[in-house]
Structure formats: structure tokens, C-alpha cells
């Protein structure tokens, strides 16, 4: 039986701060990604909306998405 080896995640706020971008941009970039991409939702007591979080692999995926976003944006300028 395969077990998930994730022992920590990074919240969207922490990742946004570390990357120097807005949380809304991260939400936009990760639309359509799921747990296989390292994106998970964390829910607390009375927290129906949840908090977006990333495994280390999810942070790496986000780096790639952000790089592509910036590349395309610079081409449009």
C-alpha cells in the first residue's frame, strides 16, 4: 500500500510572501491543479472555505507556472 509521505505544507500566504506576489495571483495560477500537483486544501473548525496549501512539489510547480506567467506577460508588453 502506498502512503502519502507529505509531512508539511506551505500556506498560500507564506508562498505568496516568499515569492513576492499577491495571493490572488497564486489562486489564479493554480486553478485546475489538484493534489497530484501538490495543491491541497486545509480545513479547520467552522472553516468551510479552507486554506490553499502546497507541498514542496506544489511550490515547485507554482514556480514553473509563475515563470511562464511572467514570460507571457513580458511578451505582451
Gaussian input, Z-matrix of N, CA and C with variables (Angstrom, degrees):
# hf/3-21g

backbone

0 1
 N
 C     1     B1
 C     2     B2     1     A1
 N     3     B3     2     A2     1     D1
 C     4     B4     3     A3     2     D2
 C     5     B5     4     A4     3     D3
 N     6     B6     5     A5     4     D4
 C     7     B7     6     A6     5     D5
 C     8     B8     7     A7     6     D6
 N     9     B9     8     A8     7     D7
 C    10    B10     9     A9     8     D8
 C    11    B11    10    A10     9     D9
 N    12    B12    11    A11    10    D10
 C    13    B13    12    A12    11    D11
 C    14    B14    13    A13    12    D12
 N    15    B15    14    A14    13    D13
 C    16    B16    15    A15    14    D14
 C    17    B17    16    A16    15    D15
 N    18    B18    17    A17    16    D16
 C    19    B19    18    A18    17    D17
 C    20    B20    19    A19    18    D18
 N    21    B21    20    A20    19    D19
 C    22    B22    21    A21    20    D20
 C    23    B23    22    A22    21    D21
 N    24    B24    23    A23    22    D22
 C    25    B25    24    A24    23    D23
 C    26    B26    25    A25    24    D24
 N    27    B27    26    A26    25    D25
 C    28    B28    27    A27    26    D26
 C    29    B29    28    A28    27    D27
 N    30    B30    29    A29    28    D28
 C    31    B31    30    A30    29    D29
 C    32    B32    31    A31    30    D30
 N    33    B33    32    A32    31    D31
 C    34    B34    33    A33    32    D32
 C    35    B35    34    A34    33    D33
 N    36    B36    35    A35    34    D34
 C    37    B37    36    A36    35    D35
 C    38    B38    37    A37    36    D36
 N    39    B39    38    A38    37    D37
 C    40    B40    39    A39    38    D38
 C    41    B41    40    A40    39    D39
 N    42    B42    41    A41    40    D40
 C    43    B43    42    A42    41    D41
 C    44    B44    43    A43    42    D42
 N    45    B45    44    A44    43    D43
 C    46    B46    45    A45    44    D44
 C    47    B47    46    A46    45    D45
 N    48    B48    47    A47    46    D46
 C    49    B49    48    A48    47    D47
 C    50    B50    49    A49    48    D48
 N    51    B51    50    A50    49    D49
 C    52    B52    51    A51    50    D50
 C    53    B53    52    A52    51    D51
 N    54    B54    53    A53    52    D52
 C    55    B55    54    A54    53    D53
 C    56    B56    55    A55    54    D54
 N    57    B57    56    A56    55    D55
 C    58    B58    57    A57    56    D56
 C    59    B59    58    A58    57    D57
 N    60    B60    59    A59    58    D58
 C    61    B61    60    A60    59    D59
 C    62    B62    61    A61    60    D60
 N    63    B63    62    A62    61    D61
 C    64    B64    63    A63    62    D62
 C    65    B65    64    A64    63    D63
 N    66    B66    65    A65    64    D64
 C    67    B67    66    A66    65    D65
 C    68    B68    67    A67    66    D66
 N    69    B69    68    A68    67    D67
 C    70    B70    69    A69    68    D68
 C    71    B71    70    A70    69    D69
 N    72    B72    71    A71    70    D70
 C    73    B73    72    A72    71    D71
 C    74    B74    73    A73    72    D72
 N    75    B75    74    A74    73    D73
 C    76    B76    75    A75    74    D74
 C    77    B77    76    A76    75    D75
 N    78    B78    77    A77    76    D76
 C    79    B79    78    A78    77    D77
 C    80    B80    79    A79    78    D78
 N    81    B81    80    A80    79    D79
 C    82    B82    81    A81    80    D80
 C    83    B83    82    A82    81    D81
 N    84    B84    83    A83    82    D82
 C    85    B85    84    A84    83    D83
 C    86    B86    85    A85    84    D84
 N    87    B87    86    A86    85    D85
 C    88    B88    87    A87    86    D86
 C    89    B89    88    A88    87    D87
 N    90    B90    89    A89    88    D88
 C    91    B91    90    A90    89    D89
 C    92    B92    91    A91    90    D90
 N    93    B93    92    A92    91    D91
 C    94    B94    93    A93    92    D92
 C    95    B95    94    A94    93    D93
 N    96    B96    95    A95    94    D94
 C    97    B97    96    A96    95    D95
 C    98    B98    97    A97    96    D96
 N    99    B99    98    A98    97    D97
 C   100   B100    99    A99    98    D98
 C   101   B101   100   A100    99    D99
 N   102   B102   101   A101   100   D100
 C   103   B103   102   A102   101   D101
 C   104   B104   103   A103   102   D102
 N   105   B105   104   A104   103   D103
 C   106   B106   105   A105   104   D104
 C   107   B107   106   A106   105   D105
 N   108   B108   107   A107   106   D106
 C   109   B109   108   A108   107   D107
 C   110   B110   109   A109   108   D108
 N   111   B111   110   A110   109   D109
 C   112   B112   111   A111   110   D110
 C   113   B113   112   A112   111   D111
 N   114   B114   113   A113   112   D112
 C   115   B115   114   A114   113   D113
 C   116   B116   115   A115   114   D114
 N   117   B117   116   A116   115   D115
 C   118   B118   117   A117   116   D116
 C   119   B119   118   A118   117   D117
 N   120   B120   119   A119   118   D118
 C   121   B121   120   A120   119   D119
 C   122   B122   121   A121   120   D120
 N   123   B123   122   A122   121   D121
 C   124   B124   123   A123   122   D122
 C   125   B125   124   A124   123   D123
 N   126   B126   125   A125   124   D124
 C   127   B127   126   A126   125   D125
 C   128   B128   127   A127   126   D126
 N   129   B129   128   A128   127   D127
 C   130   B130   129   A129   128   D128
 C   131   B131   130   A130   129   D129
 N   132   B132   131   A131   130   D130
 C   133   B133   132   A132   131   D131
 C   134   B134   133   A133   132   D132
 N   135   B135   134   A134   133   D133
 C   136   B136   135   A135   134   D134
 C   137   B137   136   A136   135   D135
 N   138   B138   137   A137   136   D136
 C   139   B139   138   A138   137   D137
 C   140   B140   139   A139   138   D138
 N   141   B141   140   A140   139   D139
 C   142   B142   141   A141   140   D140
 C   143   B143   142   A142   141   D141
 N   144   B144   143   A143   142   D142
 C   145   B145   144   A144   143   D143
 C   146   B146   145   A145   144   D144
 N   147   B147   146   A146   145   D145
 C   148   B148   147   A147   146   D146
 C   149   B149   148   A148   147   D147
 N   150   B150   149   A149   148   D148
 C   151   B151   150   A150   149   D149
 C   152   B152   151   A151   150   D150
 N   153   B153   152   A152   151   D151
 C   154   B154   153   A153   152   D152
 C   155   B155   154   A154   153   D153
 N   156   B156   155   A155   154   D154
 C   157   B157   156   A156   155   D155
 C   158   B158   157   A157   156   D156
 N   159   B159   158   A158   157   D157
 C   160   B160   159   A159   158   D158
 C   161   B161   160   A160   159   D159
 N   162   B162   161   A161   160   D160
 C   163   B163   162   A162   161   D161
 C   164   B164   163   A163   162   D162
 N   165   B165   164   A164   163   D163
 C   166   B166   165   A165   164   D164
 C   167   B167   166   A166   165   D165
 N   168   B168   167   A167   166   D166
 C   169   B169   168   A168   167   D167
 C   170   B170   169   A169   168   D168
 N   171   B171   170   A170   169   D169
 C   172   B172   171   A171   170   D170
 C   173   B173   172   A172   171   D171
 N   174   B174   173   A173   172   D172
 C   175   B175   174   A174   173   D173
 C   176   B176   175   A175   174   D174
 N   177   B177   176   A176   175   D175
 C   178   B178   177   A177   176   D176
 C   179   B179   178   A178   177   D177
 N   180   B180   179   A179   178   D178
 C   181   B181   180   A180   179   D179
 C   182   B182   181   A181   180   D180
 N   183   B183   182   A182   181   D181
 C   184   B184   183   A183   182   D182
 C   185   B185   184   A184   183   D183
 N   186   B186   185   A185   184   D184
 C   187   B187   186   A186   185   D185
 C   188   B188   187   A187   186   D186
 N   189   B189   188   A188   187   D187
 C   190   B190   189   A189   188   D188
 C   191   B191   190   A190   189   D189
 N   192   B192   191   A191   190   D190
 C   193   B193   192   A192   191   D191
 C   194   B194   193   A193   192   D192
 N   195   B195   194   A194   193   D193
 C   196   B196   195   A195   194   D194
 C   197   B197   196   A196   195   D195
 N   198   B198   197   A197   196   D196
 C   199   B199   198   A198   197   D197
 C   200   B200   199   A199   198   D198
 N   201   B201   200   A200   199   D199
 C   202   B202   201   A201   200   D200
 C   203   B203   202   A202   201   D201
 N   204   B204   203   A203   202   D202
 C   205   B205   204   A204   203   D203
 C   206   B206   205   A205   204   D204
 N   207   B207   206   A206   205   D205
 C   208   B208   207   A207   206   D206
 C   209   B209   208   A208   207   D207
 N   210   B210   209   A209   208   D208
 C   211   B211   210   A210   209   D209
 C   212   B212   211   A211   210   D210
 N   213   B213   212   A212   211   D211
 C   214   B214   213   A213   212   D212
 C   215   B215   214   A214   213   D213
 N   216   B216   215   A215   214   D214
 C   217   B217   216   A216   215   D215
 C   218   B218   217   A217   216   D216
 N   219   B219   218   A218   217   D217
 C   220   B220   219   A219   218   D218
 C   221   B221   220   A220   219   D219
 N   222   B222   221   A221   220   D220
 C   223   B223   222   A222   221   D221
 C   224   B224   223   A223   222   D222
 N   225   B225   224   A224   223   D223
 C   226   B226   225   A225   224   D224
 C   227   B227   226   A226   225   D225
 N   228   B228   227   A227   226   D226
 C   229   B229   228   A228   227   D227
 C   230   B230   229   A229   228   D228

   B1=1.4361
   B2=1.5291
   B3=1.3342
   B4=1.4552
   B5=1.5261
   B6=1.3125
   B7=1.4623
   B8=1.5180
   B9=1.2951
   B10=1.4498
   B11=1.5287
   B12=1.3148
   B13=1.4555
   B14=1.5267
   B15=1.3140
   B16=1.4588
   B17=1.5189
   B18=1.3229
   B19=1.4579
   B20=1.5173
   B21=1.3335
   B22=1.4582
   B23=1.5243
   B24=1.3215
   B25=1.4587
   B26=1.5198
   B27=1.3260
   B28=1.4583
   B29=1.5234
   B30=1.3261
   B31=1.4573
   B32=1.5265
   B33=1.3083
   B34=1.4560
   B35=1.5282
   B36=1.3211
   B37=1.4629
   B38=1.5148
   B39=1.3199
   B40=1.4676
   B41=1.5281
   B42=1.3242
   B43=1.4681
   B44=1.5250
   B45=1.3253
   B46=1.4670
   B47=1.5297
   B48=1.3126
   B49=1.4655
   B50=1.5233
   B51=1.3332
   B52=1.4683
   B53=1.5257
   B54=1.3322
   B55=1.4653
   B56=1.5285
   B57=1.3226
   B58=1.4627
   B59=1.5145
   B60=1.3305
   B61=1.4637
   B62=1.5229
   B63=1.3100
   B64=1.4534
   B65=1.5293
   B66=1.3121
   B67=1.4726
   B68=1.5182
   B69=1.3302
   B70=1.4706
   B71=1.5200
   B72=1.3343
   B73=1.4631
   B74=1.5240
   B75=1.3102
   B76=1.4624
   B77=1.5216
   B78=1.3187
   B79=1.4684
   B80=1.5236
   B81=1.3285
   B82=1.4677
   B83=1.5270
   B84=1.3204
   B85=1.4659
   B86=1.5254
   B87=1.3159
   B88=1.4707
   B89=1.5267
   B90=1.3325
   B91=1.4683
   B92=1.5274
   B93=1.2920
   B94=1.4653
   B95=1.5182
   B96=1.3237
   B97=1.4594
   B98=1.5227
   B99=1.3201
   B100=1.4651
   B101=1.5219
   B102=1.3039
   B103=1.4655
   B104=1.5279
   B105=1.3069
   B106=1.4730
   B107=1.5306
   B108=1.3347
   B109=1.4631
   B110=1.5227
   B111=1.3294
   B112=1.4523
   B113=1.5153
   B114=1.3375
   B115=1.4608
   B116=1.5171
   B117=1.3301
   B118=1.4645
   B119=1.5269
   B120=1.3047
   B121=1.4639
   B122=1.5171
   B123=1.3342
   B124=1.4608
   B125=1.5255
   B126=1.3387
   B127=1.4554
   B128=1.5195
   B129=1.3232
   B130=1.4505
   B131=1.5163
   B132=1.3090
   B133=1.4521
   B134=1.5343
   B135=1.3131
   B136=1.4698
   B137=1.5232
   B138=1.3030
   B139=1.4668
   B140=1.5215
   B141=1.3257
   B142=1.4649
   B143=1.5223
   B144=1.3355
   B145=1.4604
   B146=1.5245
   B147=1.2929
   B148=1.4584
   B149=1.5148
   B150=1.3147
   B151=1.4600
   B152=1.5143
   B153=1.3086
   B154=1.4571
   B155=1.5249
   B156=1.3238
   B157=1.4584
   B158=1.5210
   B159=1.3191
   B160=1.4602
   B161=1.5182
   B162=1.3101
   B163=1.4567
   B164=1.5260
   B165=1.3181
   B166=1.4676
   B167=1.5285
   B168=1.3276
   B169=1.4632
   B170=1.5268
   B171=1.3126
   B172=1.4648
   B173=1.5182
   B174=1.3259
   B175=1.4601
   B176=1.5249
   B177=1.3247
   B178=1.4707
   B179=1.5190
   B180=1.3196
   B181=1.4737
   B182=1.5213
   B183=1.3140
   B184=1.4536
   B185=1.5183
   B186=1.3248
   B187=1.4681
   B188=1.5213
   B189=1.3311
   B190=1.4648
   B191=1.5225
   B192=1.3223
   B193=1.4620
   B194=1.5240
   B195=1.3183
   B196=1.4553
   B197=1.5257
   B198=1.3155
   B199=1.4609
   B200=1.5321
   B201=1.3226
   B202=1.4634
   B203=1.5321
   B204=1.3078
   B205=1.4616
   B206=1.5317
   B207=1.3297
   B208=1.4655
   B209=1.5191
   B210=1.3214
   B211=1.4641
   B212=1.5231
   B213=1.3160
   B214=1.4730
   B215=1.5335
   B216=1.3110
   B217=1.4661
   B218=1.5314
   B219=1.3360
   B220=1.4707
   B221=1.5274
   B222=1.3322
   B223=1.4666
   B224=1.5254
   B225=1.3271
   B226=1.4687
   B227=1.5192
   B228=1.3210
   B229=1.4833
   B230=1.4922
   A1=109.11
   A2=116.07
   A3=121.05
   A4=109.51
   A5=115.50
   A6=120.34
   A7=109.06
   A8=114.16
   A9=119.87
   A10=108.59
   A11=117.59
   A12=121.82
   A13=112.66
   A14=117.58
   A15=120.60
   A16=108.69
   A17=116.61
   A18=119.82
   A19=112.27
   A20=117.65
   A21=121.07
   A22=108.98
   A23=115.20
   A24=121.73
   A25=108.29
   A26=115.61
   A27=123.09
   A28=107.84
   A29=117.68
   A30=119.92
   A31=110.55
   A32=115.20
   A33=120.97
   A34=110.29
   A35=117.59
   A36=120.38
   A37=113.02
   A38=115.84
   A39=120.14
   A40=111.03
   A41=116.38
   A42=120.39
   A43=110.11
   A44=117.08
   A45=120.96
   A46=110.45
   A47=116.38
   A48=120.46
   A49=111.09
   A50=116.81
   A51=120.92
   A52=112.10
   A53=116.69
   A54=120.80
   A55=112.58
   A56=116.16
   A57=119.59
   A58=113.44
   A59=116.41
   A60=120.83
   A61=109.55
   A62=115.44
   A63=122.53
   A64=110.86
   A65=116.54
   A66=120.62
   A67=111.63
   A68=117.05
   A69=119.74
   A70=111.42
   A71=116.99
   A72=120.19
   A73=110.09
   A74=117.19
   A75=119.96
   A76=110.32
   A77=117.01
   A78=119.99
   A79=110.15
   A80=116.61
   A81=121.40
   A82=111.36
   A83=116.49
   A84=120.75
   A85=112.61
   A86=116.81
   A87=119.39
   A88=113.57
   A89=117.08
   A90=119.35
   A91=108.26
   A92=116.29
   A93=120.83
   A94=114.48
   A95=118.14
   A96=120.03
   A97=108.95
   A98=116.29
   A99=119.67
   A100=110.55
   A101=116.27
   A102=120.62
   A103=112.88
   A104=117.68
   A105=119.81
   A106=111.22
   A107=116.05
   A108=121.69
   A109=112.17
   A110=116.64
   A111=120.86
   A112=114.19
   A113=116.24
   A114=121.47
   A115=108.37
   A116=116.49
   A117=120.02
   A118=109.07
   A119=115.03
   A120=121.76
   A121=107.72
   A122=115.92
   A123=122.25
   A124=107.17
   A125=115.36
   A126=120.84
   A127=109.93
   A128=115.44
   A129=121.60
   A130=110.07
   A131=115.51
   A132=121.73
   A133=108.63
   A134=115.59
   A135=121.62
   A136=112.65
   A137=117.36
   A138=122.64
   A139=108.30
   A140=116.31
   A141=120.66
   A142=112.75
   A143=117.82
   A144=120.79
   A145=112.33
   A146=117.83
   A147=121.35
   A148=112.48
   A149=114.52
   A150=123.05
   A151=108.52
   A152=116.39
   A153=121.82
   A154=108.82
   A155=117.01
   A156=121.84
   A157=109.71
   A158=115.62
   A159=122.10
   A160=111.24
   A161=115.70
   A162=120.19
   A163=107.21
   A164=117.17
   A165=119.23
   A166=110.57
   A167=116.84
   A168=120.72
   A169=110.34
   A170=116.92
   A171=121.05
   A172=111.67
   A173=116.74
   A174=120.67
   A175=109.27
   A176=117.26
   A177=121.04
   A178=110.67
   A179=117.30
   A180=121.61
   A181=110.12
   A182=116.78
   A183=121.10
   A184=111.29
   A185=117.88
   A186=121.04
   A187=110.14
   A188=117.17
   A189=121.03
   A190=111.25
   A191=116.78
   A192=120.84
   A193=111.06
   A194=116.79
   A195=120.68
   A196=111.17
   A197=117.03
   A198=121.08
   A199=109.82
   A200=117.56
   A201=121.43
   A202=110.46
   A203=117.47
   A204=121.89
   A205=109.82
   A206=117.06
   A207=120.97
   A208=111.63
   A209=117.78
   A210=121.26
   A211=110.39
   A212=116.17
   A213=120.65
   A214=109.85
   A215=116.24
   A216=120.52
   A217=111.49
   A218=116.74
   A219=119.39
   A220=111.19
   A221=117.50
   A222=120.46
   A223=111.39
   A224=115.91
   A225=120.79
   A226=111.98
   A227=116.55
   A228=120.11
   A229=112.48
   D1=128.97
   D2=177.67
   D3=-79.75
   D4=135.17
   D5=177.85
   D6=-116.81
   D7=144.86
   D8=177.82
   D9=-69.94
   D10=128.25
   D11=-176.47
   D12=-100.25
   D13=12.68
   D14=179.18
   D15=-73.74
   D16=126.07
   D17=179.74
   D18=-117.48
   D19=-3.62
   D20=174.20
   D21=-157.73
   D22=158.63
   D23=174.98
   D24=-136.08
   D25=165.03
   D26=178.89
   D27=-115.07
   D28=129.16
   D29=179.18
   D30=-71.51
   D31=158.42
   D32=179.92
   D33=-59.12
   D34=-37.62
   D35=178.66
   D36=-62.58
   D37=-43.05
   D38=179.39
   D39=-65.98
   D40=-43.90
   D41=-179.70
   D42=-63.96
   D43=-43.55
   D44=179.14
   D45=-59.75
   D46=-45.34
   D47=179.50
   D48=-62.06
   D49=-45.30
   D50=-179.11
   D51=-64.38
   D52=-33.08
   D53=-178.93
   D54=-89.95
   D55=-11.30
   D56=-179.36
   D57=71.66
   D58=32.54
   D59=179.02
   D60=-126.55
   D61=168.58
   D62=179.86
   D63=-79.14
   D64=143.99
   D65=177.86
   D66=-58.84
   D67=-35.03
   D68=179.76
   D69=-61.20
   D70=-37.74
   D71=178.03
   D72=-64.14
   D73=-41.45
   D74=178.75
   D75=-62.88
   D76=-43.24
   D77=177.00
   D78=-58.64
   D79=-43.27
   D80=-179.50
   D81=-63.94
   D82=-44.04
   D83=-177.18
   D84=-67.98
   D85=-27.49
   D86=-173.97
   D87=-98.55
   D88=6.75
   D89=175.22
   D90=-58.21
   D91=129.87
   D92=178.73
   D93=92.73
   D94=-12.36
   D95=176.65
   D96=-82.41
   D97=154.82
   D98=179.35
   D99=-137.76
   D100=-167.27
   D101=-174.07
   D102=-60.40
   D103=-29.35
   D104=177.94
   D105=-66.45
   D106=-21.77
   D107=178.36
   D108=-93.94
   D109=2.38
   D110=178.88
   D111=89.09
   D112=18.85
   D113=179.32
   D114=-110.00
   D115=128.82
   D116=178.15
   D117=-136.09
   D118=163.96
   D119=174.48
   D120=-113.35
   D121=135.70
   D122=179.97
   D123=-112.76
   D124=129.57
   D125=-178.32
   D126=-117.38
   D127=138.98
   D128=176.15
   D129=-113.30
   D130=-175.57
   D131=178.22
   D132=-62.04
   D133=130.33
   D134=179.92
   D135=56.40
   D136=30.04
   D137=179.75
   D138=-116.75
   D139=85.56
   D140=-176.98
   D141=-75.53
   D142=-24.31
   D143=-178.43
   D144=-82.97
   D145=-33.90
   D146=-179.33
   D147=78.74
   D148=172.61
   D149=178.21
   D150=-123.07
   D151=129.36
   D152=177.56
   D153=-69.43
   D154=135.81
   D155=179.37
   D156=-143.10
   D157=161.39
   D158=-175.12
   D159=-132.48
   D160=137.69
   D161=167.79
   D162=-74.73
   D163=174.98
   D164=176.65
   D165=-58.37
   D166=-38.58
   D167=178.42
   D168=-66.37
   D169=-35.15
   D170=177.35
   D171=-65.90
   D172=-38.34
   D173=177.34
   D174=-64.61
   D175=-41.90
   D176=177.06
   D177=-61.55
   D178=-43.66
   D179=177.75
   D180=-61.29
   D181=-41.65
   D182=178.67
   D183=-63.83
   D184=-39.23
   D185=175.44
   D186=-56.69
   D187=-45.28
   D188=179.38
   D189=-63.39
   D190=-43.99
   D191=179.50
   D192=-64.00
   D193=-40.69
   D194=179.51
   D195=-67.34
   D196=-39.07
   D197=176.89
   D198=-61.19
   D199=-45.71
   D200=179.58
   D201=-65.80
   D202=-40.84
   D203=178.10
   D204=-58.78
   D205=-47.16
   D206=-179.94
   D207=-66.68
   D208=-35.93
   D209=178.61
   D210=-64.09
   D211=-48.01
   D212=-179.21
   D213=-65.22
   D214=-41.30
   D215=179.68
   D216=-61.99
   D217=-38.51
   D218=179.86
   D219=-71.32
   D220=-29.39
   D221=177.11
   D222=-69.27
   D223=-31.65
   D224=-179.09
   D225=-78.12
   D226=-17.28
   D227=-177.76
   D228=-80.63

